[in-house]
């Protein structure tokens, strides 16, 4: 009887761990998507305010598209490893710095 209870306990713990991992993956995916949207919004704001030149705009939009393709590739197998999540976060950090520099470099749209 105790062996059966142990097996049931192990099964329940495994199921709970899988649920927690799935929940973490979903929240990670939402965080990445929200950050992409915020960065796109910052680019649009820079365009509207004239802080970004046409060339900067095209470069930043291309950079965002490359990041979106990276996200699709990382999620293609149905799971994102910690190493892949770190890679995505570093890419988004780099994009954020590029957007900030482009918006604050003193160049204006003619």
N, C-alpha and C positions, 0 to 999 in steps of 0.2 A: 504494500500500500504506500509506503514512503517513497519508493522508487517512482511510482506513478505521480505522486505529488511533486516530486523533484522535477520530473520531466515536464509536467504542466507548468511549474514555476519557471523553468528555463524557457519554455515556449513563449510564455507571457512576457518575460523580460526581453526576449529577442524581438517580439512583436512591438513592444514599447520602444525599444531602441531604434527599430526601423522607422517607426512613426516620428520619433524625435528627429532622426536624420532627414526624413522626407520634409518635415516642417522647417528644418534649418535650410534645406536646399531651396524650398519655396521662398522663404524670406530673403535668402541671398539673391535669388533671381529677381525678386521685386525690388530689392535695394539697387541692383545693377540697372534695372530698367528705369527706376526713378532718377538715378544719377544721370543716365543718358538723356532723359527728358529735360532735366535741369540744365545740363550743358548745352543742349540744343536751344533752350530758351535764352541762355546767356548769349549765344551766337546771334539769335534773332534780335535780342535787345541791342547788341552792338551794331547790328545793321541799321536798325531804326534810329539809333542815336547818332549814327555817322562815325562811330569809333572804329569801325572795321572798313578797310578798303575792299574793293571787289575781289582782289587777289587773295587777301586774307580770308574773306568769306568762303571762297571756293576751297582753299586749302583746309580750313577748319571743317567744312561740311564733308570733304573727302576723308578727313581723319575720323570723323564721327561714323561715317559709313564703314570704314575699315574696322572700327571697333565693334560695330553691330555685326559684321560678318564674323569676327573673332568669337563673339558671344554665341552666335549660331553654331559655329564649329565646335565650341567647347560643350554645348548642350546637346549636340547631335546624338551622342551615345546614351543620353538619358540620365547621366550623372556627371557632376562637376567635382573633381577632386580638389583637395585643399591647394595643391600646387597650381591648378588651373584657375582657381578663384583668386589666388594671389597674383597671378599673371594678369588677369582681367582688372584687378584693382590697380595694379601698377600702370596699366595702359590708361585707365581712366584718370589717374593722378597726373600722368604726363599730358593728357588732353586738357585737363583743367588748367595746368600751368601755361600751356600754349594759348588757350583762350584768354587767360588773364593778361599775358604779355602782349598779345595782339590788340586787346582792347585798350591797353594803357601805354602803348608805345608812341603816342602823340601823332600818329598818322590819322588822317581823316579822309572820308570818302569825298571826292571832288564834286 
